[in-house]
Each structure stands twice: as structure tokens, then as C-alpha cells.
Amino acid sequence: MHVLGRDEGAGSLPTGRLGTYRARDGSAGAPVGVDFDRPHAGLVVGKRGSGKSYTLGVLAEAAARASGVAPVVVDPMGVFAGLARGDPTVPARVVADPQVRADALAPAAWPKLLGLDSADAAGTLVWEAASARTSLDGMRDYVADADTTQTTRRAAENHLRLADSWGVFECDGLTPEELSGPEATVLDVSGRHPAAMNGVCAAVAHGLYDARVGAAREESVVDRLPWLFVDEAHAFFDGVAADALRTLLTRGRAPGVSLVAATQRPGSLPDVAVSQADLLVAHRLTAESDVAALAAAQPTYLGDAIANRLPTETGDALVVDDATESVHSVSIRERDTPHGGASARSSHVRLRGDQRDH
């Protein structure tokens, strides 16, 4: 089996099954795997319905089976709960409405999270509160007692009250240690306010990175290498989670933290998200801006223009492996656990009383 992301054979190193080579006539060829021994920066792209989220689920399944790996899935659409059902060889759990500690976010992130300008009085006050207190209640108390104008206090209090209404910041929120066990953890943030989803993602990404940096100094009990999978990644690179995700892309290799981002809009990602990916899995794309984003970071060894090599069939992918400077046409394997991302169809609806619209 050829292993993407590794310049040696599968051997006994942690490896996950991705699919098979796709022959010119469309038939399946030799099996293809993914390296889980070393940290990687991955990017899965494809237009709606091309198999992007499905592929992310395949990779998460493989990570859950790999030894020494702690997979965490940020699920903004509520489609990855199937990882915890259907196959006993895929150890996984779903955390519905996950909560994190308020101090898991850097104080500088709080004004942006709440839509405040950090240079304005209310934004500065929220920043000071986050620096001085470790909980959301503590931040609100700090603001209430602040020696400033009533207008500034009221603005800061109203924004912190909004954050409290999201229900994601609690003193007993998830810790990196709780996310670093042998099973995959699906963080279901679907239905949450976009800022709340970003807050959870930022706190988790920062926490996993800091824990692994601490592990290198023997100051952390996090031994497994975290793999963070983020679906609809453009929504997070556009919010307060962006800095944390950039850190994983640019500095995650040394402490051993991997990031796999999936999006149908690669043209909306920052350049670093594409340029830093050492594993690119590209499904069908048709928007000119999205194809151009991949072409801008196209490696010299690809040869032909990437637009000419993108697949046209659902489930097929062009994989660019920067670790071995190679390009592969792959058919993604079938999921072993239920996939929740398929589109609804009116032909599958059974109306009450077998009624029909006329």
C-alpha cells in the first residue's frame, strides 16, 4: 500500500486507509493510505456534493483507529455523529453543545469574538476583564466595578451578556486532557451562533497546541498527537479561530499537532491555509476563484495545470503529497460508519397519511 505523507512503506507505523488509485479507465487500483505517524497539515476541498465532508469523515475514521493519535472533529453542520455509531473498530464519542473555559481564549481575542474594536473603550475594557479574570462571571464582575463611564460599562456588559447567552463558556469546560484520549471526539457545534462556534474552535486549537508544547517540557499529560479536523473551515478562518488555526498550520509540526481543514470555498481561505498544506485532497471544483486559489500555490512538480487534473466524479480526488512531491488520482473508500452529510431528497419523504401535494 502506498502511504501518502510518508517516504517509506506502511510497515508497522500508524497508517490509515484512504482509498485506491483510480486507473485511467476508472477502475480501482492498488490501495492508498495516509500517514498518521508524523504531524501533517491537510486541506480537503470540493464543491458542494463532491464528497468533501465524506472524505473528512474517512480521514477521521482512520485517525480513530491509529495508535498514538487523538482525533478531534469540529462539526459545524452536525453531520459527523455517525462516527460514534456503526463500527466498534472506530472508537468515538459525540459531545453535543460542547463548552470551554473562558480563559482558554487569549484576552486579545475577546473583543473580536464579541464584535468590538479593541481600540475602543468597551473593547479595551473587555480585554482588561479577560486578562484579570478566568471566568465569564468574573469578567462581568470586573466590568461592573470598572472605573470608567457608564456608557462604556453598559456596552461591555451587554456584549458579555450576549456571550453568556451562547452557553459555551463554563468553568468546567473541556480540557486538552479530556480531548486527548484514545477515542475520536466529535464536537457538535451545529446550531450555535457563528461567534460561539469560533470560540469553541479557537479554545480547542489553542489548548491542544499549548498542551503539546507543555508535553515537550514534561509539563503536560497529553501524550497522544492531536489531529484536529475542521469542516466548513472558511467560517473559522474568517472568525476569532483564525489565529489558532494559523498557529497549527505554521508551528504545529514541532509539538506534533495536525490540522485537516475542509471547505467548499478554498478561495475564501487565507493563502497560508493552502500554501502550508502538505496533503491536499481536491475533489471537483468549478468556481474560478476556488480553482485559482489552488493554482496560486501549485507546486512545480505537478506539471500540468491543476485545473486540468481535477476530477469530475463524486468521490474521486486529486491528492497532492508534498512530503514525497508526488500527485495521485484516488477514489475515496466507502465510510465504515454512517455519513450524515448526504443531501435530503423529497422523493424520500413519507407524508403523514400518505398525502400528496396536488
N, C-alpha and C positions, 0 to 999 in steps of 0.2 A: 504493500500500500504506500502510495506517495503521501508524504505528510507536509502540508502547507505550513510555512513559517519555520521550517527546520531543514538544515542542510545535510541531515543524516536520516537513516531509515527509522521506522517506527520503534523497533527494538522493544525495550520494556519501559520506555519513558511515557509519561501521561499523554495520551493521544485520543482525540475524539473523531468519530466518523461523520463526514460531511456529505458525501455522495459518491458519484462515479464520474469518470471522464465521459464527456459527450463526444462521440465519434462524428465524423462529417456527415454520415447518413442518419444521425440522430439516435443511433443505438448506444446502449450503455457499455462503457469500457471498464478499465481497472478501477478499484476503489480509491477514494481520495479522503484523507484525514486532515485534522488540524492539530497543531502542536499546542499542548497545554502545559508543557514543562517550563517554558520561559514566558515572561510577560509580553503582551502584544497590544498594539493599538489597531483596532479593526473598524472598518466602515462598511455597512451594508446599505446599498442604495437601490432604488427601483420605483417606478411609477406605481400608483395605486393599483392593486390587484396583481402585481407582478410576482409576488412571493417574498417580499422584503421581511415582513413580520414573521412569516413562516420560517424563513431561514434563520432569523434571530432565535426563534424557538428551538430549531435544530441545534444551533450552537449552544444554547443554554442547557438542553438535554445532555449534550456531550460533556459540557463542563461539570454538570451534576454527577456524572459517572466517573470523572477523572479524579485520581487521588491527589491530595495536597492542594486542592482548589476550593475556593469559597465563592460560588456564583451568587450574584445579587441582580435581580431584574427590576428596573423601574418601569412600571406598566401604566402609562397614562390613559390607555384605552380599555383596560380591563379584559385583555384577550389572552393572558398568559396563565390564568388559573389552572388550565389543563395540565401544566407541568406537574402539579401535585396529584394528578389522577391518572389511572390507566396503566401504569407500568411500575412495578415495585423496584426495578433496577434504576429508576430515576428518583433519588431521594430529594423531595422538595416540599416546601410549605408556602402558604399564601398568607401574607399579613394584610388584612383589609384595613383601610384607613390608617396607615402607619403614622406613628408620632415620633418626633425627635426632640432633643433638648434645644432650648433657645440658644444656649451658649455654644452649640455645635456650629452655629454660623458666626463668622467673623463680625465684630462690631461694625466694620465698614460696610458690610453687606446689608445691614438692616434698613438704612434709608432707601436704598434701591429696591429692596424687597417690598417696601410699603409705598413706592412711587413718590418718594420725597427727594428733593435735591439736597445732598449732603452739605452744600454750602449755605443753604437757607437755615433760618433759626430753628424751625421744627425738625428738620433733618439732622442738624448738629445735635440737638437735644436728644433725639432717639439714638444717635451714635454714642453719645456720652452715657446714656442709660444702659446700652448694651455692653459698654466697656466696664461699667461699675457693678452690674448685677448679672446673675446667671440664669434667672428665670423670667418669664414674661410678666408674672405678677410683680416681681422685683423691679423690673423695668418700669412698670406703670406706677409703682410707688415712688420711684426715683423722679419720674416726670411730675407727679403730683406735688412733690416737695421742692421742685427746682426753683431757684431764684431767677425768674425770668418773667416776661409779660404773660398775662392771662391768655392772650391770643396764641402765643407760642405753645403754652402748656396745653391749651384746648386742642390745637391742631395735632400735637404729638399724641395726646391721649386718644383722640378719635382714631388715628391710624393704628395705634397699638390695640385698641378695642377691636378694630377690624381683624387684625392678626389673630387675636384671641378667638374670634368667631369662627376661624377656619378649623380650629380643633386639632392642630398638628404639632403644637409646641407644648410639651409636658416635661416635668422634671424627671419622670421615669421613662423617657423616650428611648428608642432603640440605641444601643451602643455598638461600636465596631465589633466587640467581642461576641455579641448576640448575632451578628451578621456573618461571622467567620467560622461557622460550624461546617460539618460535612455535607449538609443538605443545601440545595438551592433555595434562596429566599425571594419570593415574588412580592414586591411592594406595590399593592394595588392602590394607585392614587387617582384612579378614574373618578370623574365627578367632582373632583376638588377644584377650587379656584386656581387658575394658572400660576399665580404667585405662590400659593401653598404647595403645589406640585414642585415648583422650582426650589422652594425652601427645603423640602424633604430631600430632593436630589442633591442639592448643594451640601447639606449636612452629612449625608451618607458618603458622598465622594470625598469631602474633606476628612471625615472621620476615618475612612478606610486608609486613605493616604497617610494621615498622621500616625495611625496605629502601626502601619508597616514601617514607617520611619523610626518609630519608637522600638519596634521589634529588632531593627538592626543594631540598636543600642542596648538591647535586652531590657527595655523599659515597657514592653507590651507583651500580652499573652497571645496576640494574634500571630499564629504561625503559618496558617494556610495563605496561599496567594489569592487575593481577591480578584474576581473578574466582574466588572460592573457592566451590565447590558442595559442600554437606554434606548427605548423605542421613541419614535417621533422626536428625534434628537434636536431638530431645528427649534422646537418650542423651548428647549432648555438652554441651548446656546444663545437664545435671544433673551434670556432672563438672568436672574441672580445666580443660577447654577453655572453660568458660563465660565467664570474664573476657576471654579473647582474642576470642571471638565478639562479646561485647558491645562491645568496642572497635571492631570493624569496623562494627557497626551504628550506633554513636553518633559515631564520629570517622573513619570510613574514607573519607568523601566528599572531604575536603580533599586527602589524599595520593593518592587515586584507587584505593582498594581496594574491590571489590564483594563482597558475600556473598549467596548464594542458599541458603537453608535449606529442606529438605523434611522433612515429618513427617506421620504419620497421627494424631498426638496434639497438635494445637495447644493444647489445654487444659493440657498439661504444660509448655509453654514459658513463660518469663518474659514479663511484659507488654511489655517493651521489644522483644522479637522480633516481636511483632505490630504494635505502635504505630509502630515505626521503618520498617516495610516500605513502600517507595514503589511496589512492584509486588507485588500479592497475586494468586496464581493458586489459586483454590479449586475443587477437584473435590468430588464427593459426600461429605457428612458426615452422620452420623446420631446420633452421641453428643451428648447435650445439653450436656455440659461443653465439647466442642470447638466447637460452634456458638456457645455463649455467649462463648467466648474471642474469636471473630471479631466478634461483635456488640458486645463491650465497646469495641472500637477502631473501630467502624463510622464512616466519615466522613459528615458531614451531607449531602454531595451524592449519597449512594447512594439516598436517597429511601426506597424500600420496605425492610422488614427483610431483612437478609442471608439469614436462614433461608428466606425465601420465594423467593429468587432462586438458590439453589444448584442446580446441575444434578443430574439423576438418572441420566444415561447415562455409561458409561465413556468417557473421552477428551474429554468436554465439560468446560468450565471457565468459571467466572465470574472475570473479571480486573478488579481494581480498580487503576486507574492514578492514583496520587496526583500525579504530575508534571503531568498535564493535568486532574486532578479529574474523571475520567470512568470509566464502568463498561461492560464489554463481555462479551457472551456469545460464547465462542470454542470452536471444535473444534480440538484439537491435531493437528498434522500427523503423518504416519507417520514413524518414525525411518528415517534413511538408513543406519544401522549397526545390527547385531544388538542386541536388547534381552535382557538376561539376567535380568530380574525377573519373568518370567511364572511363574505357579504350576505346579508339577508336577501331572500327571494320571495316574491309574492306567491309564486307557484307552490311554495312550501307551507303557506298559511292555511290552517283549517279554521274556517269561520264558525262561530257558535251556531248551532242548529243547522249546520251545513248550508248557511245562507250564501248567496252570491250577489254581488253588485250588478245591477242591470242598467 
